[in-house]
């Protein structure tokens, strides 16, 4: 058997290796719900903290994220964007932030360990991802495990992760589409239940779901030899 982590990855494998299509199955990457816990309830205020976790590489399109955040700030939104990660485009990203004059609104936190990432997720209101391509999108699952709604570009893997109850999918490479998507979540933030987001995510990507999927696959393979 050949395991793909998402529908999009399965389709890609079939396109390149159609002779193995009957061996393919989908088992998503798991996330430990005991580690990525539900965020504490936030005190009511008008500020929004948005988090992004990504390598500073061209396909992650951090430039689109920063431009979308600029658009929202320009319209009066009280937003802080925290970006976790690093990479070859760091100097370009810094230049963009400076040129848009939003230095006070964007924090580059660099690489963080898992416990530090969870702490930042717990301090955030939502997560965004603007990749051109993702075979899965584990950061989306981690954020949802913590109860955060997410906004992601339609780049493959996120289609299997995000639902109307957990976030929104927008067009890739589009500053306007991402701006609208983020704004829609902000305006309806109180309608997203952190508990419900976490519950749905655990049901699909938690430890039990992963264990059951692997067990089912092993039994299927063993039965084929009986």
VEXGU-583696 format. One record per residue (C-alpha): y, x, z; residue number from 1; residue in one letter. Coordinates in Angstrom, 3 decimals, decimal comma. Example, Ala and Ser with C-alpha at 12.3 -4.5 7.8 and 13.67 -1.06 7.14 Angstrom:
REM VEXGU-583696
     north      east        up  seq  type
    -4,500    12,300     7,800    1     A
    -1,060    13,670     7,140    2     S
END
This chain:
REM VEXGU-583696
     north      east        up  seq  type
     0,000     0,000     0,000    1     X
     3,583     1,035    -0,645    2     X
     6,189    -0,102     1,874    3     X
     9,782    -0,792     0,803    4     X
    12,451    -1,476     3,419    5     X
    14,301    -4,101     1,385    6     X
    13,979    -6,466    -1,564    7     X
    16,364    -4,343    -3,607    8     X
    14,368    -1,168    -2,972    9     X
    11,166    -2,965    -3,935   10     X
    12,733    -4,055    -7,229   11     X
    13,878    -0,491    -7,885   12     X
    10,386     0,900    -7,299   13     X
     8,846    -1,751    -9,558   14     X
    11,305    -0,867   -12,338   15     X
    10,308     2,793   -12,212   16     X
     6,634     2,470   -11,280   17     X
     5,502    -0,945   -12,518   18     X
     1,861     0,139   -12,415   19     X
     2,047     0,038    -8,599   20     X
     3,798    -3,341    -8,275   21     X
     0,718    -5,008    -6,771   22     X
     0,713    -2,461    -3,925   23     X
     4,282    -3,106    -2,808   24     X
     5,319    -4,975     0,315   25     X
     8,548    -5,229     2,301   26     X
     8,792    -4,155     5,929   27     X
    12,388    -3,584     7,113   28     X
    13,366    -0,668     9,305   29     X
    13,206    -1,691    12,982   30     X
    15,941    -1,351    15,590   31     X
    15,136    -1,170    19,305   32     X
    16,795    -4,145    20,988   33     X
    16,367    -2,477    24,379   34     X
    18,654     0,349    23,283   35     X
    21,130    -1,613    21,144   36     X
    22,022    -4,168    23,808   37     X
    24,360    -7,157    23,708   38     X
    28,007    -6,194    24,082   39     X
    29,890    -7,479    27,144   40     X
    32,285   -10,381    26,716   41     X
    35,728    -9,241    25,642   42     X
    38,906   -10,288    27,430   43     X
    41,026   -12,572    25,278   44     X
    43,825   -10,822    23,364   45     X
    45,228   -10,708    19,847   46     X
    43,987    -7,207    18,961   47     X
    40,983    -6,625    16,704   48     X
    38,834    -3,491    16,831   49     X
    36,824    -2,824    13,681   50     X
    34,165    -0,140    13,507   51     X
    32,703     1,702    10,539   52     X
    29,772     4,119    10,748   53     X
    29,281     6,195     7,595   54     X
    29,103     9,654     6,112   55     X
    32,343    10,726     4,463   56     X
    30,854    10,715     0,952   57     X
    32,025     9,063    -2,302   58     X
    29,375     6,314    -2,387   59     X
    30,392     5,062     1,079   60     X
    33,842     4,088    -0,271   61     X
    35,793     4,679     2,898   62     X
    38,902     4,669     0,703   63     X
    38,300     0,973    -0,012   64     X
    37,918     0,246     3,704   65     X
    41,140     2,054     4,611   66     X
    43,056     0,277     1,826   67     X
    41,734    -3,116     2,970   68     X
    42,754    -2,392     6,563   69     X
    46,206    -1,347     5,320   70     X
    46,552    -4,673     3,469   71     X
    45,757    -6,602     6,647   72     X
    48,075    -4,530     8,817   73     X
    50,846    -5,028     6,254   74     X
    50,351    -8,795     6,664   75     X
    50,791    -8,494    10,434   76     X
    47,244    -8,104    11,737   77     X
    46,875    -6,136    14,974   78     X
    43,929    -3,959    13,944   79     X
    42,418    -0,695    15,144   80     X
    39,859     0,850    12,805   81     X
    37,398     3,315    14,321   82     X
    35,389     5,435    11,886   83     X
    32,319     7,265    13,162   84     X
    31,051    10,052    10,919   85     X
    32,120    13,148     9,020   86     X
    31,574    14,804     5,683   87     X
    33,094    16,438     2,583   88     X
    35,777    13,773     2,009   89     X
    37,347    14,117     5,446   90     X
    40,539    15,777     4,192   91     X
    40,974    13,112     1,487   92     X
    40,516    10,358     4,054   93     X
    43,085    11,934     6,371   94     X
    45,560    12,184     3,476   95     X
    45,066     8,526     2,596   96     X
    45,602     7,412     6,204   97     X
    48,751     9,522     6,420   98     X
    50,146     8,358     3,072   99     X
    49,667     4,698     4,052  100     X
    51,374     5,407     7,405  101     X
    48,602     3,859     9,489  102     X
    47,782     6,917    11,618  103     X
    48,259     4,863    14,790  104     X
    45,767     2,257    13,568  105     X
    42,887     4,471    12,420  106     X
    40,777     6,696    14,650  107     X
    38,384     9,277    13,199  108     X
    35,797     9,780    15,934  109     X
    33,555    12,284    14,135  110     X
    29,817    12,442    14,706  111     X
    28,667    10,688    17,875  112     X
    25,277    10,554    19,567  113     X
    23,401     7,276    19,889  114     X
    24,676     6,350    23,352  115     X
    28,275     7,020    22,283  116     X
    27,798     4,891    19,155  117     X
    26,492     2,002    21,248  118     X
    29,489     2,328    23,573  119     X
    31,837     2,066    20,586  120     X
    29,918    -0,917    19,190  121     X
    30,320    -2,652    22,561  122     X
    34,081    -2,058    22,387  123     X
    34,370    -3,482    18,860  124     X
    34,801    -6,955    17,383  125     X
    33,118    -6,387    14,018  126     X
    31,585    -3,743    11,745  127     X
    32,302    -3,110     8,083  128     X
    30,381    -1,285     5,354  129     X
    31,724    -0,734     1,840  130     X
    28,976     1,298     0,190  131     X
    28,287     1,210    -3,549  132     X
    24,549     1,373    -2,850  133     X
    22,341     0,963     0,237  134     X
    18,558     0,705     0,137  135     X
    18,712    -0,896     3,583  136     X
    21,718    -0,599     5,928  137     X
    20,494     0,155     9,440  138     X
    24,043     0,281    10,876  139     X
    24,385    -3,411    10,036  140     X
    21,256    -4,225    12,036  141     X
    22,395    -2,051    14,951  142     X
    25,766    -3,804    15,044  143     X
    24,182    -7,244    14,854  144     X
    21,777    -6,301    17,666  145     X
    24,893    -5,719    19,771  146     X
    26,223    -9,151    18,783  147     X
    28,853    -8,055    16,253  148     X
    29,503    -9,959    13,028  149     X
    29,489    -7,680     9,983  150     X
    31,148    -7,475     6,577  151     X
    29,388    -5,532     3,843  152     X
    29,628    -5,054     0,130  153     X
    26,843    -6,504    -2,002  154     X
    25,145    -3,150    -2,489  155     X
    21,413    -3,880    -2,205  156     X
    19,850    -3,772     1,239  157     X
    22,508    -5,846     3,047  158     X
    21,340    -8,962     1,171  159     X
    18,230    -8,959     3,364  160     X
    20,242    -8,489     6,570  161     X
    23,393   -10,605     6,527  162     X
    23,447   -14,394     6,786  163     X
    26,294   -16,898     7,201  164     X
    25,656   -16,783    10,947  165     X
    25,927   -12,995    11,184  166     X
    28,646   -12,021     8,728  167     X
    29,789   -11,924     5,123  168     X
    28,900   -10,115     1,890  169     X
    31,713    -9,199    -0,518  170     X
    32,049    -7,612    -3,945  171     X
    31,595    -3,810    -4,075  172     X
    34,441    -1,497    -5,128  173     X
    36,978    -4,298    -4,569  174     X
    39,799    -3,756    -2,085  175     X
    40,899    -7,376    -2,434  176     X
    37,403    -8,793    -1,859  177     X
    36,912    -6,648     1,240  178     X
    40,378    -7,568     2,536  179     X
    39,615   -11,280     2,154  180     X
    36,168   -10,883     3,732  181     X
    37,459    -9,039     6,793  182     X
    40,300   -11,522     7,224  183     X
    37,866   -14,448     7,033  184     X
    35,772   -12,986     9,867  185     X
    38,886   -12,274    11,956  186     X
    40,158   -15,837    11,541  187     X
    36,758   -17,261    12,504  188     X
    35,748   -14,700    15,109  189     X
    35,384   -17,321    17,828  190     X
    32,816   -19,176    15,670  191     X
    30,442   -16,217    15,626  192     X
    28,178   -16,290    18,665  193     X
    27,198   -12,755    19,784  194     X
    24,099   -14,187    21,456  195     X
    23,037   -16,034    18,301  196     X
    23,691   -13,009    16,080  197     X
    21,545   -10,871    18,351  198     X
    18,795   -13,495    18,577  199     X
    18,473   -13,811    14,797  200     X
    18,538   -10,039    14,340  201     X
    15,823    -9,422    16,929  202     X
    13,627   -12,060    15,296  203     X
    13,824   -10,217    11,976  204     X
    14,270    -6,555    12,891  205     X
    13,147    -6,199    16,521  206     X
    10,162    -4,287    17,869  207     X
     7,774    -7,265    17,837  208     X
     8,650    -8,224    14,270  209     X
     8,013    -4,662    13,114  210     X
     4,757    -4,359    15,061  211     X
     3,501    -7,682    13,690  212     X
     4,346    -6,673    10,113  213     X
     2,565    -3,333    10,405  214     X
    -0,478    -4,937    12,067  215     X
    -0,689    -7,567     9,341  216     X
    -0,524    -4,906     6,636  217     X
    -3,216    -2,763     8,278  218     X
    -5,541    -5,776     8,565  219     X
    -4,935    -6,638     4,900  220     X
    -5,789    -3,091     3,810  221     X
    -8,898    -2,956     5,994  222     X
   -10,112    -6,341     4,744  223     X
    -9,789    -5,163     1,171  224     X
   -12,497    -2,553     1,859  225     X
   -14,943    -4,954     3,525  226     X
END
